[in-house]
Amino acid sequence: MNFLFEIGLEELPAQYVDKAEKDLKKIIENELKAERIKFSGIESFSTPRRVTAIIKDLAEKQDDLDKKSVGPSVEIAYKDGQLTKAGEGFVKSQGATADDIKIIENEKGKYISIEKFIAGKNTREILPEILKNAIKKIEFEKSMKWADRTFRFVRPIKWFVTLFDNGEILPFEFEGLKGGNKTRGMRYFASQDIEINNPLDYEKILLENFVIVDGEKRREEILKSIRENGENDGDTAIINKYLLDEVVNVVEYPYAIKGEFSKDYLELPEDIITITLETHQRYFPVKDKDGKLSNKFIVIRNAPEYSETVKKGNEKVVEPRLADAKFFFDEDLKNKFADNVEKLKEVTFQKDMGTIFEKVKRSEKIAEYLISELNLTDKKENIIRTVDLAKADLVSNVIGEKEFTKLQGFMGSVYAEKQGEDKDVALGIFEHYLPRYQGDELPTTVEGAIAGIADKMDTIIGCFSVGLKPTSSKDPYALRRATQGIIQVVLNSKLSFNYKKLIEKAYEIFSADKKVLEKDVVKDVTEFFKQRIINVLSEKYKKDLINYEINLESNVVELDKKLSELLKLSQTENFEILINLLKRVKNIVKDEKNITTDVIFELFESKEEKALLDFANKLESMENNEFSNYIEELLNNADTINQFFDNVIINVDNGKLRTNRIALLKKLELSIDKMINI
């Protein structure tokens, strides 16, 4: 049999629709399995007004259960032929009597056991409790009570459908609402009293009443309506996934309507316009046939038909929004952008880390260190100017309005360019925030790269210094993302410097400016960086390869080069043989604490010992050479190590010979350990 369960609601916030559907399906699956009720699958649906599950091929009854429970050992369960308290307690916990006890034997001994046959109950008896549990277990960040009810949910529940095949209604009641066979169509355009007689007709019947219950089908219908009603004249909608995802969950039956606003607003930077349309109005911006942003937008109406009134209403609403944006933008351009830097003295970044102005000044010093390390003297003026202006737009009128905060950096680059700053400085102001999220673009200018590293580095050191170290569940300053961002920028821009020394320098700069409240900051940040480096490089290399070098190389660019070489060599047949040989060397010498690397040539008894010494000396002389040459030499001479192990006995009775041979291996290990850490 099939069963339909629909929770009817007042309109859900868009961000909760998918989650509620997913949770309802998962909870019902788990509850049915826990109750031993078979089913072939669960189909789920959701709209802003409903969350639904259709259980397919639901068994009429629970599976029967042969339950075997093992209790204490016979020695503990019985004393003098009578049940002890432990034995009685076990029997009582199983709802059994002494006559039900069986003795079983396993490899540990003899134990008392109770075997019970539990006949499966009718599914109809159990299902109401499963449905109640499902409703109670769906969790939301915010919930509410309504009317005189005590139960909390994200929005008031208005109706339930609890329907089996052939119109059979499951008796069900929750918070005074009874289950039935009636659902509701689209508000104003369809009946609010629709009878369903078969769960498998649910989707079709609601579609007839202008409700598309399948989210993916609503998405397809939105895109189809945009094409038919908004792109039929050569225009193209700008469809950002985050906005499409949201719109899918604010409508039950979409209809695209194209509106317009005054062309005067096209003088604004495009991002201000698109953010105003997308974020505040849920409109899709439109490009003209030449690919330029137009003065048009597409709104998705929750209705099955066009409405001129809706078109005019949305056009009327968007104009004041754009007017506000234009006013703030024009006001900002009246002032000198660089003057905003002084205003940052009044803006606190964090109480123990000081103002944003102080943060900028620390970032400038970090940038100066990087300029020196990277020999970027010719770019110094531009880089320092970029750092100095990077946060100046935070006190601008546009960013000051919380509606446009996501334009930080972008607005700074616009203002800087319009007021005559160098184009790389202007672009660097925007790029210093990159990457902002997984998969985001990376800086194209050295100005943006260095300014971003300096800014992020100050934040990381500062947070660790004042007790804001990330935990497994909290990272309010997004330090993991910031650190990974630094590593990605370093690799992308090939910025070759020692990250451990940068950490030390940034700490020195911060501790000279602010009170440090935590111990071991440099050590903790270094370890934090190391883990993020492993995470980033794990996208290209296996963890074991990374572990060979991560503790030996503090230059991320060089580390990447070495791993690239190791990756190529690891694909050769001799690489695994070499690694196993090196592990063997390490295992032999690891417990030899008092033996030096002083090898006495005169004690050699075989050509293999002499060959290994020559090889060890050659490797020592190559330690400052190219890593690839060193590893290749090691790989090409694996036989030298192998023949030594095959033909030379290390643990001989003669103590001098044994010590000399271990010293030879230690000499070899010491050199190898500087280049590859097995």
C-alpha positions as CSV (number, residue, x, y, z in Angstrom):
1,M,0.0,0.0,0.0
2,N,1.0,3.6,-0.5
3,F,0.6,6.4,2.1
4,L,0.5,10.2,1.7
5,F,1.5,12.6,4.5
6,E,1.3,16.3,3.9
7,I,1.9,19.0,6.5
8,G,0.1,22.2,5.4
9,L,1.6,25.5,6.6
10,E,1.5,29.2,6.5
11,E,4.2,30.4,4.1
12,L,7.7,29.0,5.0
13,P,10.7,31.2,4.8
14,A,12.6,30.2,1.6
15,Q,15.7,29.0,3.4
16,Y,13.7,26.4,5.3
17,V,11.7,24.8,2.5
18,D,14.4,22.3,1.2
19,K,15.6,21.5,4.7
20,A,12.1,20.7,6.0
21,E,11.5,18.4,3.0
22,K,14.8,16.6,3.4
23,D,14.4,16.2,7.2
24,L,10.9,14.9,7.0
25,K,11.9,12.2,4.5
26,K,15.0,11.2,6.5
27,I,13.2,11.0,9.8
28,I,10.3,9.0,8.4
29,E,12.8,6.6,6.8
30,N,14.6,6.1,10.1
31,E,11.4,5.7,12.1
32,L,10.0,3.0,9.8
33,K,13.3,1.1,9.8
34,A,13.4,1.3,13.6
35,E,9.9,-0.1,13.8
36,R,10.6,-2.9,11.3
37,I,8.1,-1.7,8.7
38,K,9.2,-2.4,5.2
39,F,8.7,0.1,2.3
40,S,10.2,0.4,-1.2
41,G,11.0,4.1,-1.0
42,I,9.8,7.6,0.0
43,E,9.1,10.4,-2.5
44,S,9.2,13.9,-1.0
45,F,7.9,17.3,-2.1
46,S,7.8,20.8,-0.8
47,T,6.5,24.3,-1.5
48,P,6.3,27.4,0.7
49,R,2.9,26.1,1.9
50,R,3.5,22.3,2.4
51,V,6.0,19.6,3.1
52,T,5.1,16.1,1.9
53,A,6.2,12.5,1.9
54,I,4.7,9.7,-0.1
55,I,5.7,6.2,1.3
56,K,5.7,3.6,-1.5
57,D,4.7,-0.1,-1.0
58,L,4.3,0.3,2.7
59,A,4.0,-3.1,4.5
60,E,0.7,-3.9,6.2
61,K,2.4,-4.9,9.4
62,Q,5.8,-4.9,11.2
63,D,8.1,-7.7,10.6
64,D,7.9,-10.4,13.3
65,L,10.9,-10.5,15.6
66,D,12.8,-13.4,17.1
67,K,14.6,-11.6,19.9
68,K,17.5,-13.3,21.8
69,S,18.9,-11.4,24.8
70,V,22.0,-12.6,26.6
71,G,22.3,-11.9,30.3
72,P,25.0,-12.4,32.9
73,S,27.2,-15.5,33.1
74,V,25.8,-18.6,34.9
75,E,28.2,-18.1,37.8
76,I,26.8,-14.6,38.4
77,A,23.1,-15.4,37.6
78,Y,22.9,-18.4,40.0
79,K,24.0,-19.1,43.5
80,D,23.3,-22.5,45.1
81,G,20.8,-23.2,42.3
82,Q,18.8,-20.1,42.8
83,L,18.7,-16.9,40.8
84,T,20.8,-14.1,42.2
85,K,19.6,-10.4,42.2
86,A,21.6,-10.0,39.0
87,G,19.8,-12.9,37.4
88,E,16.4,-11.8,38.6
89,G,17.0,-8.3,37.3
90,F,17.8,-9.5,33.8
91,V,14.8,-11.8,33.6
92,K,12.5,-9.0,34.8
93,S,14.0,-6.5,32.3
94,Q,13.0,-8.9,29.5
95,G,9.4,-9.2,30.8
96,A,10.0,-13.0,31.3
97,T,10.0,-15.6,34.0
98,A,12.6,-18.1,35.3
99,D,10.9,-20.7,33.2
100,D,11.9,-18.8,30.0
101,I,15.6,-19.0,30.8
102,K,17.9,-20.9,28.4
103,I,21.6,-21.5,28.9
104,I,23.9,-20.7,26.0
105,E,27.6,-21.4,25.6
106,N,30.2,-19.4,23.7
107,E,34.0,-19.1,23.7
108,K,33.8,-17.0,26.9
109,G,31.7,-19.5,28.9
110,K,28.0,-20.2,29.8
111,Y,25.4,-17.4,30.0
112,I,21.7,-17.2,30.7
113,S,19.5,-16.1,27.8
114,I,15.9,-15.2,27.0
115,E,14.4,-15.8,23.6
116,K,11.2,-14.2,22.7
117,F,9.0,-14.1,19.6
118,I,7.4,-10.7,19.0
119,A,4.6,-10.7,16.5
120,G,4.5,-7.6,14.3
121,K,1.8,-5.1,14.9
122,N,-0.4,-3.6,12.2
123,T,1.3,-0.6,10.5
124,R,-1.9,1.5,11.1
125,E,-1.3,1.2,14.8
126,I,2.2,2.4,14.7
127,L,2.1,5.1,11.9
128,P,0.4,7.9,13.9
129,E,3.3,7.9,16.4
130,I,5.9,7.9,13.6
131,L,4.2,10.9,12.0
132,K,4.1,12.8,15.4
133,N,7.8,12.0,15.9
134,A,8.6,13.3,12.4
135,I,6.9,16.6,13.1
136,K,8.7,17.0,16.4
137,K,12.1,16.1,15.1
138,I,12.3,18.6,12.3
139,E,14.5,21.3,13.6
140,F,14.7,25.0,12.6
141,E,17.0,27.8,13.8
142,K,13.9,29.8,14.7
143,S,10.5,28.5,15.7
144,M,7.2,29.9,17.0
145,K,4.1,29.1,19.0
146,W,0.7,30.2,17.7
147,A,-2.8,30.5,19.1
148,D,-3.1,28.6,22.3
149,R,-0.8,25.7,21.3
150,T,2.3,24.7,23.2
151,F,4.1,23.1,20.2
152,R,6.8,25.2,18.4
153,F,7.3,25.0,14.7
154,V,8.8,27.3,12.1
155,R,5.3,28.5,11.0
156,P,1.7,27.6,12.1
157,I,0.5,24.2,10.8
158,K,-2.9,24.5,9.1
159,W,-3.8,21.0,7.9
160,F,-2.7,17.4,7.5
161,V,-3.3,14.9,4.8
162,T,-2.9,11.3,6.1
163,L,-4.1,9.1,3.2
164,F,-3.8,5.5,2.2
165,D,-4.8,4.0,-1.2
166,N,-8.5,3.9,-2.2
167,G,-9.3,7.0,-0.1
168,E,-8.7,5.4,3.3
169,I,-7.8,8.1,5.9
170,L,-5.4,7.2,8.7
171,P,-6.9,8.4,12.0
172,F,-4.4,11.0,13.2
173,E,-4.4,14.1,15.4
174,F,-1.7,16.5,16.4
175,E,-2.2,19.8,18.4
176,G,-6.0,19.6,17.7
177,L,-5.6,19.2,13.9
178,K,-6.9,16.0,12.4
179,G,-5.6,14.2,9.4
180,G,-7.8,14.0,6.3
181,N,-7.8,13.7,2.6
182,K,-8.1,17.4,1.7
183,T,-5.3,19.7,0.6
184,R,-5.2,23.3,-0.7
185,G,-4.4,24.6,-4.2
186,M,-2.7,27.9,-5.0
187,R,-4.1,30.8,-3.0
188,Y,-6.6,32.9,-5.0
189,F,-6.4,30.9,-8.2
190,A,-7.5,27.4,-7.1
191,S,-9.7,25.6,-4.6
192,Q,-8.7,25.6,-0.9
193,D,-10.7,22.4,-0.4
194,I,-9.3,19.7,-2.8
195,E,-10.1,16.1,-2.1
196,I,-7.5,13.4,-2.9
197,N,-8.4,9.7,-3.0
198,N,-5.1,8.2,-4.0
199,P,-1.6,9.2,-2.8
200,L,-0.2,8.6,-6.3
201,D,-2.5,11.2,-7.8
202,Y,-1.2,13.9,-5.4
203,E,1.3,15.6,-7.7
204,K,-1.1,15.6,-10.7
205,I,-4.1,16.9,-8.7
206,L,-2.1,19.8,-7.2
207,L,-0.7,20.7,-10.7
208,E,-4.3,21.0,-11.9
209,N,-4.7,23.5,-9.0
210,F,-1.6,25.5,-10.0
211,V,0.8,24.1,-7.4
212,I,4.1,22.4,-8.7
213,V,5.1,20.4,-5.6
214,D,8.4,19.2,-7.1
215,G,11.1,21.8,-6.5
216,E,13.2,20.8,-9.5
217,K,10.1,21.0,-11.8
218,R,9.4,24.5,-10.3
219,R,13.0,25.4,-11.2
220,E,12.5,24.2,-14.8
221,E,9.2,26.1,-15.0
222,I,10.9,29.3,-13.8
223,L,13.6,29.1,-16.4
224,K,11.0,28.2,-19.1
225,S,8.9,31.2,-18.1
226,I,11.9,33.5,-18.2
227,R,12.8,32.3,-21.7
228,E,9.3,32.7,-23.0
229,N,8.3,36.0,-21.3
230,G,11.6,37.7,-20.7
231,E,14.1,36.6,-23.3
232,N,11.9,36.6,-26.4
233,D,13.1,39.9,-27.7
234,G,16.9,39.3,-27.6
235,D,17.4,40.2,-23.9
236,T,19.1,37.7,-21.6
237,A,18.4,37.2,-17.9
238,I,21.3,37.1,-15.5
239,I,20.5,34.0,-13.4
240,N,22.6,33.6,-10.3
241,K,22.1,30.2,-8.7
242,Y,21.7,31.6,-5.1
243,L,18.8,33.8,-6.3
244,L,17.2,31.0,-8.4
245,D,17.4,28.6,-5.4
246,E,15.6,31.2,-3.3
247,V,12.9,32.0,-5.9
248,V,12.2,28.3,-6.3
249,N,11.1,28.2,-2.7
250,V,9.0,31.4,-2.6
251,V,6.5,30.4,-5.4
252,E,4.2,27.5,-6.0
253,Y,3.5,28.2,-9.6
254,P,5.8,30.7,-11.3
255,Y,5.1,33.3,-14.0
256,A,7.9,35.6,-15.3
257,I,7.1,39.2,-15.8
258,K,9.6,41.8,-17.3
259,G,9.6,45.3,-15.9
260,E,11.7,48.4,-16.4
261,F,13.3,51.2,-14.4
262,S,14.7,54.6,-15.5
263,K,17.8,54.5,-17.7
264,D,19.3,57.2,-15.5
265,Y,20.2,54.5,-12.9
266,L,22.5,52.8,-15.5
267,E,25.1,55.4,-14.5
268,L,25.6,53.5,-11.3
269,P,28.2,50.7,-11.2
270,E,26.7,47.5,-12.4
271,D,27.2,45.6,-9.1
272,I,25.1,48.2,-7.2
273,I,22.2,47.7,-9.6
274,T,22.4,43.9,-9.7
275,I,22.6,43.7,-5.9
276,T,19.7,46.1,-5.5
277,L,17.6,43.9,-7.9
278,E,18.7,40.5,-6.7
279,T,19.2,40.9,-3.0
280,H,16.4,43.3,-2.1
281,Q,13.8,42.6,-4.7
282,R,14.5,39.0,-5.8
283,Y,14.5,40.3,-9.4
284,F,16.7,38.8,-12.1
285,P,18.7,41.5,-13.9
286,V,18.7,41.6,-17.7
287,K,21.4,42.2,-20.3
288,D,20.5,43.5,-23.7
289,K,21.5,41.8,-27.0
290,D,24.9,43.5,-26.9
291,G,25.6,41.9,-23.5
292,K,25.3,45.2,-21.5
293,L,23.3,45.6,-18.4
294,S,19.9,47.0,-19.3
295,N,17.3,49.0,-17.4
296,K,15.0,45.9,-17.3
297,F,14.4,43.2,-14.7
298,I,12.4,40.0,-14.4
299,V,10.2,39.3,-11.4
300,I,8.7,35.8,-10.8
301,R,5.1,36.1,-9.9
302,N,3.5,33.4,-7.7
303,A,0.5,33.0,-10.1
304,P,-0.4,31.1,-13.3
305,E,-0.9,34.3,-15.4
306,Y,0.5,37.7,-16.4
307,S,-0.6,40.8,-14.5
308,E,0.0,44.4,-15.6
309,T,-0.8,45.5,-12.1
310,V,2.0,43.4,-10.7
311,K,4.4,44.7,-13.4
312,K,3.6,48.3,-12.5
313,G,3.8,47.6,-8.8
314,N,7.2,46.1,-9.0
315,E,8.5,48.9,-11.2
316,K,7.2,51.4,-8.7
317,V,8.9,49.6,-5.8
318,V,12.3,49.3,-7.4
319,E,12.8,53.0,-8.3
320,P,13.1,54.2,-4.6
321,R,15.7,51.4,-4.0
322,L,17.8,52.5,-6.9
323,A,17.3,56.2,-6.0
324,D,18.7,55.5,-2.5
325,A,21.7,53.7,-4.0
326,K,22.4,56.6,-6.5
327,F,22.1,59.2,-3.7
328,F,24.7,57.3,-1.5
329,F,27.0,56.8,-4.5
330,D,26.9,60.5,-5.6
331,E,27.5,61.6,-2.0
332,D,30.5,59.4,-1.7
333,L,32.0,60.9,-4.9
334,K,31.7,64.4,-3.5
335,N,34.4,63.6,-0.9
336,K,38.0,62.6,-1.3
337,F,38.2,58.8,-0.9
338,A,41.6,58.8,0.8
339,D,40.1,61.0,3.6
340,N,38.1,58.0,4.7
341,V,41.2,56.3,6.1
342,E,41.2,58.7,9.1
343,K,37.6,57.9,9.8
344,L,38.6,54.2,10.4
345,K,40.0,55.4,13.7
346,E,36.4,55.5,14.9
347,V,35.5,51.9,13.7
348,T,36.4,49.0,16.1
349,F,37.5,45.8,14.4
350,Q,37.5,43.8,17.7
351,K,37.8,45.2,21.2
352,D,41.2,43.5,22.0
353,M,42.5,44.0,18.4
354,G,41.6,47.7,18.2
355,T,40.3,49.8,15.4
356,I,40.3,49.1,11.7
357,F,42.8,52.0,11.3
358,E,45.2,50.2,13.7
359,K,44.7,47.0,11.8
360,V,45.6,48.8,8.5
361,K,48.8,50.2,10.0
362,R,49.8,46.7,11.2
363,S,49.0,45.3,7.7
364,E,51.2,47.9,6.2
365,K,54.2,46.7,8.2
366,I,53.5,43.1,7.3
367,A,53.3,44.1,3.6
368,E,56.6,45.9,4.0
369,Y,58.2,42.7,5.3
370,L,56.8,40.7,2.3
371,I,58.0,43.4,-0.1
372,S,61.5,43.0,1.2
373,E,61.3,39.1,1.2
374,L,60.0,39.0,-2.3
375,N,62.2,41.8,-3.7
376,L,59.2,43.9,-4.8
377,T,60.8,47.3,-4.2
378,D,59.7,48.6,-7.6
379,K,56.1,47.9,-6.5
380,K,56.4,49.1,-2.9
381,E,54.6,52.4,-3.4
382,N,51.6,50.8,-5.1
383,I,51.4,48.0,-2.6
384,I,51.5,50.2,0.5
385,R,48.9,52.5,-1.1
386,T,46.6,49.6,-1.7
387,V,46.9,48.4,1.9
388,D,46.3,52.0,3.1
389,L,43.1,52.4,1.1
390,A,41.9,48.7,1.2
391,K,39.4,49.4,4.0
392,A,38.5,53.0,3.2
393,D,35.2,52.1,1.6
394,L,33.9,50.6,4.9
395,V,33.0,54.1,6.1
396,S,31.5,55.2,2.7
397,N,27.8,56.0,2.4
398,V,27.1,53.0,0.2
399,I,28.8,50.4,2.4
400,G,27.5,52.1,5.5
401,E,24.0,51.0,4.4
402,K,23.8,47.4,5.5
403,E,22.0,46.5,2.2
404,F,25.2,46.9,0.3
405,T,27.8,45.5,2.6
406,K,28.7,42.7,0.2
407,L,30.1,45.4,-2.1
408,Q,33.0,46.2,0.2
409,G,36.2,46.2,-1.8
410,F,34.3,46.6,-5.1
411,M,33.1,50.1,-4.1
412,G,36.6,51.0,-2.9
413,S,38.0,50.1,-6.3
414,V,35.4,52.2,-8.1
415,Y,36.0,55.2,-5.9
416,A,39.8,54.9,-6.2
417,E,39.7,54.6,-10.0
418,K,37.3,57.5,-10.3
419,Q,39.5,59.7,-8.2
420,G,42.7,59.0,-10.1
421,E,44.4,56.3,-8.2
422,D,46.7,53.9,-10.2
423,K,44.6,51.2,-11.9
424,D,46.5,48.4,-10.2
425,V,45.9,50.1,-6.8
426,A,42.2,50.4,-7.6
427,L,41.9,46.8,-8.7
428,G,44.1,45.6,-5.7
429,I,41.6,47.2,-3.3
430,F,38.9,44.8,-4.6
431,E,41.3,41.9,-5.0
432,H,42.6,42.0,-1.5
433,Y,39.4,40.3,-0.4
434,L,39.9,37.4,-2.8
435,P,39.1,34.5,-2.5
436,R,35.9,35.2,-0.7
437,Y,34.5,31.6,-0.9
438,Q,35.4,28.2,-2.2
439,G,36.1,28.3,-6.0
440,D,36.2,32.1,-6.0
441,E,38.6,34.0,-8.4
442,L,42.1,34.9,-7.2
443,P,44.0,38.2,-7.4
444,T,45.6,39.2,-10.7
445,T,47.7,42.0,-9.3
446,V,50.6,41.7,-6.9
447,E,49.0,44.7,-5.1
448,G,45.9,42.7,-4.3
449,A,47.8,39.6,-3.5
450,I,50.2,41.2,-0.9
451,A,47.5,43.5,0.6
452,G,45.2,40.4,1.0
453,I,47.9,38.3,2.6
454,A,48.9,41.1,5.0
455,D,45.3,41.8,6.0
456,K,44.4,38.1,6.5
457,M,47.6,37.5,8.4
458,D,46.9,40.3,10.9
459,T,43.5,38.9,11.5
460,I,44.7,35.4,12.1
461,I,47.6,36.4,14.4
462,G,45.3,38.9,16.2
463,C,42.5,36.3,16.8
464,F,44.9,33.7,18.1
465,S,46.6,36.3,20.4
466,V,43.4,37.5,22.0
467,G,41.7,34.1,22.5
468,L,39.6,33.8,19.4
469,K,41.1,30.6,18.1
470,P,38.7,28.6,16.0
471,T,37.1,25.5,17.5
472,S,35.5,22.5,15.8
473,S,32.1,24.2,15.9
474,K,32.9,27.9,15.8
475,D,35.1,30.1,13.5
476,P,33.4,33.5,13.8
477,Y,36.3,35.3,12.0
478,A,36.5,32.7,9.3
479,L,40.2,32.0,10.0
480,R,40.2,28.7,8.2
481,R,38.9,30.3,5.1
482,A,41.4,33.2,5.5
483,T,44.4,30.9,5.9
484,Q,43.4,28.7,2.9
485,G,42.9,31.9,1.0
486,I,46.5,33.0,1.8
487,I,47.8,29.6,0.6
488,Q,45.8,29.7,-2.6
489,V,47.0,33.2,-3.4
490,V,50.6,32.3,-2.6
491,L,50.5,29.3,-5.0
492,N,48.6,31.2,-7.7
493,S,50.9,34.2,-7.7
494,K,54.1,32.1,-7.1
495,L,55.0,34.2,-4.0
496,S,58.1,32.4,-2.7
497,F,58.7,33.1,1.0
498,N,59.0,31.3,4.3
499,Y,55.5,31.2,5.9
500,K,56.9,30.4,9.3
501,K,59.0,33.5,9.3
502,L,55.9,35.5,8.1
503,I,54.0,34.2,11.1
504,E,56.8,35.2,13.5
505,K,57.0,38.7,11.9
506,A,53.2,39.2,12.0
507,Y,53.2,38.2,15.7
508,E,56.1,40.6,16.4
509,I,54.2,43.4,14.8
510,F,50.9,42.6,16.6
511,S,52.5,42.1,20.0
512,A,54.2,45.5,19.7
513,D,50.9,47.1,19.2
514,K,48.4,45.1,21.3
515,K,48.4,43.1,24.5
516,V,48.7,39.3,23.8
517,L,46.3,37.3,26.0
518,E,47.3,33.8,25.0
519,K,50.5,31.6,25.1
520,D,52.2,29.8,22.3
521,V,50.6,31.9,19.6
522,V,53.3,31.4,17.0
523,K,53.4,27.7,17.6
524,D,49.6,27.3,17.4
525,V,49.3,29.5,14.2
526,T,52.1,27.6,12.6
527,E,50.4,24.3,13.2
528,F,47.1,25.8,12.0
529,F,48.8,26.9,8.8
530,K,50.4,23.5,8.3
531,Q,47.0,21.8,8.5
532,R,45.5,24.2,6.0
533,I,48.4,23.7,3.7
534,I,47.8,20.0,3.8
535,N,44.1,20.6,3.1
536,V,44.8,22.8,0.0
537,L,47.5,20.5,-1.4
538,S,45.4,17.4,-0.8
539,E,43.4,18.5,-3.8
540,K,46.4,17.7,-6.0
541,Y,48.5,15.2,-4.0
542,K,48.0,12.2,-1.8
543,K,48.5,12.7,2.0
544,D,51.5,10.4,2.2
545,L,53.4,12.4,-0.4
546,I,52.6,15.7,1.5
547,N,53.7,14.1,4.8
548,Y,57.1,13.4,3.2
549,E,57.8,17.1,2.8
550,I,55.4,19.2,5.0
551,N,57.8,19.3,8.0
552,L,60.9,20.0,5.9
553,E,59.7,22.8,3.7
554,S,58.4,26.2,4.9
555,N,58.1,27.8,1.5
556,V,54.7,26.8,0.1
557,V,55.7,27.4,-3.5
558,E,58.8,25.2,-3.1
559,L,56.7,22.6,-1.3
560,D,54.4,22.5,-4.2
561,K,57.3,22.1,-6.6
562,K,58.8,19.2,-4.6
563,L,55.4,17.4,-4.3
564,S,55.0,17.8,-8.1
565,E,58.4,16.0,-8.6
566,L,57.5,13.4,-6.0
567,L,54.1,12.8,-7.8
568,K,55.9,12.1,-11.1
569,L,58.4,9.8,-9.5
570,S,55.8,8.0,-7.4
571,Q,54.3,6.8,-10.6
572,T,57.4,4.9,-11.5
573,E,57.8,1.2,-10.4
574,N,61.0,1.8,-8.3
575,F,59.5,4.5,-6.1
576,E,57.7,2.1,-3.7
577,I,60.8,0.0,-3.5
578,L,62.8,3.1,-2.6
579,I,60.4,4.1,0.1
580,N,60.4,0.7,1.7
581,L,64.2,0.7,1.7
582,L,64.3,4.1,3.4
583,K,61.8,2.9,6.0
584,R,64.1,-0.1,6.6
585,V,67.1,2.2,7.1
586,K,65.0,4.3,9.6
587,N,63.8,1.3,11.5
588,I,67.3,-0.1,12.0
589,V,68.7,3.2,13.4
590,K,65.7,4.6,15.2
591,D,66.6,3.1,18.6
592,E,70.4,3.7,18.4
593,K,70.8,6.8,20.5
594,N,74.5,6.8,21.2
595,I,76.0,6.0,17.8
596,T,77.4,8.9,15.8
597,T,77.8,9.2,12.0
598,D,81.5,8.9,12.2
599,V,82.3,6.0,9.9
600,I,85.7,4.2,10.0
601,F,86.7,3.2,6.5
602,E,89.3,0.7,7.7
603,L,86.6,-1.5,9.3
604,F,84.8,-2.1,6.0
605,E,84.8,-5.8,4.9
606,S,82.9,-5.5,1.7
607,K,82.5,-3.5,-1.5
608,E,78.8,-2.9,-0.5
609,E,79.9,-0.9,2.5
610,K,82.3,1.2,0.5
611,A,79.6,1.7,-2.2
612,L,77.0,2.9,0.4
613,L,79.5,5.3,1.9
614,D,80.3,6.8,-1.5
615,F,76.6,7.1,-2.1
616,A,76.0,8.8,1.3
617,N,78.8,11.3,0.6
618,K,77.4,12.1,-2.8
619,L,73.9,12.7,-1.4
620,E,75.4,15.0,1.3
621,S,77.1,17.1,-1.5
622,M,73.7,17.3,-3.3
623,E,71.6,18.6,-0.4
624,N,71.6,22.2,-1.7
625,N,71.0,21.1,-5.3
626,E,67.7,20.9,-7.1
627,F,65.3,18.7,-5.2
628,S,64.4,16.8,-8.3
629,N,68.0,15.9,-9.0
630,Y,68.5,14.7,-5.4
631,I,65.4,12.5,-5.4
632,E,66.3,11.2,-8.9
633,E,69.8,10.3,-7.7
634,L,68.2,8.5,-4.7
635,L,65.8,6.6,-6.9
636,N,68.5,5.6,-9.4
637,N,70.7,4.2,-6.6
638,A,68.2,2.3,-4.6
639,D,70.1,-0.8,-5.6
640,T,73.1,0.4,-3.6
641,I,71.0,0.4,-0.5
642,N,69.3,-2.9,-1.4
643,Q,72.7,-4.7,-2.1
644,F,74.0,-3.5,1.3
645,F,71.0,-5.1,3.0
646,D,71.4,-8.3,1.0
647,N,75.1,-8.8,1.5
648,V,76.0,-7.1,4.8
649,I,75.0,-8.5,8.2
650,I,74.5,-5.6,10.5
651,N,74.0,-7.3,13.9
652,V,77.3,-9.1,14.0
653,D,79.0,-10.2,17.2
654,N,81.9,-7.9,16.7
655,G,80.7,-4.7,18.4
656,K,83.0,-2.3,16.4
657,L,81.8,-3.7,13.1
658,R,78.1,-3.4,14.2
659,T,78.6,0.2,15.4
660,N,80.4,1.1,12.2
661,R,77.6,-0.3,10.0
662,I,74.9,1.5,12.0
663,A,76.9,4.7,11.8
664,L,77.0,4.3,8.0
665,L,73.2,3.9,7.9
666,K,72.8,6.9,10.3
667,K,74.9,9.0,8.0
668,L,72.7,8.0,5.0
669,E,69.5,8.7,7.0
670,L,70.7,12.1,8.2
671,S,71.2,13.3,4.7
672,I,67.9,11.8,3.4
673,D,65.9,13.3,6.3
674,K,66.8,16.8,5.2
675,M,65.2,16.1,1.8
676,I,62.4,13.6,2.4
677,N,60.9,12.6,5.7
678,I,59.7,9.0,5.6
